[in-house]
Amino acid sequence: MSIRDVYIVDAVRTPIGKFGGALSSVRPDDLAAHVVKALVDRSPDLDPARVDDVYFGDANGAGEDNRDVARMAVLLAGLPTSVPGVTVNRLCGSGLEAVVQAARAIALGDASVAIAGGVESMSRAPWVLQKPERAFPAGHQQLHSTTLGWRMTNPRMPAEWTVALGEGAELVADKHALTREAQDAFALASHRKAAEAWAKGLYDDEVVPYPGVELARDECIRDDTSPEALARLKPSFRPDGGTVTAGNASPLNDGAAALLLVDEEGLRATGREPLARIRASAVTGIEPQLFGLGPVEAVRKALAKAGRGFGDLTTFELNEAFAAQALGCLAEWPELDPAVVNPRGGAIAIGHPLGASGARLAGAVAHQLAAAGSGTGLAALCIGVGQGLALVLER
């Protein structure tokens, strides 16, 4: 059996909304449907009935994104009912996992045309209440927020594995002696690069605003932030001597992203030139509390599969869950030129809607490679509970 080449024809995303912000009134299944419809509309020569499957990442899935949000997106977007959909969950890597699974199906000949993406509404993530173990329990029942992080944790898990995500970032900062000043400087650069990219129109080709919502740009970008403003913020997880703050961590967000993947036959059906070709992917595991360093080995493994090295990279979209996490990874890749990392800003400024972020990163790399005309790009994320996921693209 021959392995087919897999191409990314197009990639779109919503502007990323802040927690409780402009997109907080929009259901996650509607966000997902919006990017699916926009993606299909942008390839008018492609019969929507030719889409073999829709893969969508979704990290929480406890609210309006329940019952297979990928299939709901297909139906709400007006695609033929013959188009199936599957929802995947690899926490923060869910959107990129959707891309990997769609690409794998095409490479193996199980599909010719597929849509892959991700969605998250952290604003609308519900509170959940466990069923009592017996009827009419005496005492109180605990409500759990499904917005972010551990909940209903299995008591058999070692305590060091289940620390808060921010404490995990502090552990990475400890490991690599990352100062508060270095983390704040990284965060400031993220905001400045994102603001500049928007001002230059570099996101115009990929961002599709949600109709009826006044949000034309990623909502968390702070054009006016400064070293002084960031320095005034108090540590969020270690009151005494901590380095991780709200200013050098990614915010809570809402958004969706989607990509159109095809083989050679599917490419002809679209009548379009591809943005990029998928070369390789890799996933790895690490100690859960050190989840921030999850991309380190995943990136090395993906590059090795692709027969490429750090010096071959034209662009590298590394998710900025925390400045400490991103800087910790960069410290373990001394051969990487940091100038190619997140050239248009990262998640600290743009936002991190969990299930959508991986798809956003893959789409960003594809658009950047198309703009450059050639090159090798990489998308990677750390993943809560200790995993890393990476994808190599080429043009």
Phi, psi and omega in degrees: 000128180274149177267127183275149171289145180239128183245146169263115182275322184202160178209133180226160173207161171281161161301147181271123181270153177276163180302123182073014185262215191297329182263004185291344178272357185259128178296147179297325178293330175288322175300314180297316180298323181298313182287328176297312180297317180298320180296314180293319180298331183280355174236072187296338179284346182271122174291119181305334179293346179279351177291117184281330179194156176237122180250127179227136175272144180203117189278326186261298175065024184259356184234236182289352176265017178283172176057054171062078184298335177298313179295321177298321179297319178302311183292315181292333179281350179085014175289158178304146181293348177286347181276119180277176178204143180226139180256134182239153183224109166233046181048234185297340179268009188300315181296321178286325175300321177299318178297316180298315182292320177296316179298321180296318179298319179290316181301326182272356179087008177282344179211156174248325179227131179215153172249135177229143180189202180195160182209150172202134167241097179287335176295322187261003177299126189278166165277143180235150180235123178291148172294139177292153181288341176216160181293149176050060180291145173272140179098186187268153173249142185269133171272142179240132173282136178259014183294315187198143166084188184295142171201151183050044187293136177294123182295347178283347178290133175302140184301325182291341178279338190251027177293160177299152181303320179294325175293325174299321176295323177297323179295322176294319177299320177297314185300323184250014178050050182271120183281162174301319182297319179294320179293317179295322179295321177296316179297317179300317179297323179298313179297316183294318179293320180294315179298318180294320180297318177295318181297329180273359180077020184286345177260002186298327184283343186241341185267128180240100182304148179282130184298137178083358179246127181277080177212102183257352183216155177307130195280342186263000180293129181249094178298332189263005182288164186208165175303322181293317180295317179294324182292337181283344183285140182276149175303140185269336189237333175234097184304325181254105175086006178286160182239346183269124182232174175297336182278335180247025174233159175289149179276181171270138191213168175234140177170174180210155179212153180208148179231148176257118182247140183213162167263190182300316179296316178296325179298317178297325181293332179280335184068023185237162171272141180286153172285319185196170177240141179278129182256315185195160175216163178202146175230142181220164177242160182208168176308130187306321182289343178256030183308329183300335179266009180305322181293341189305304182282329179299319179295314179300318182293317180295317179298320179296319178299322182279353183070033183234164177233176181300327181292345180274350188285128173273323179208151184216111176265105180253120182297132181262074175299317175215150174300319180300319180295313181295316180295325177297318177296314181300325179295335181266001175239066185299338181278354181274135174281113183296344181294338181272356185272125176047058183295340180249025181092162182232192189294336177301323178265313187286321181118163184223075173284101199325296185291342182267339192299318181297321177292323177299316181296314180299318178295321179297317179297316180299315179294322180292322177294320178296320179294324180284334180091341179192169175129180178239134180232161184217139173238137182207150178221149164277157186222131178306149184073013166088062174219164173221146182223136183219149180223132179253130177240155175223157177234000000 
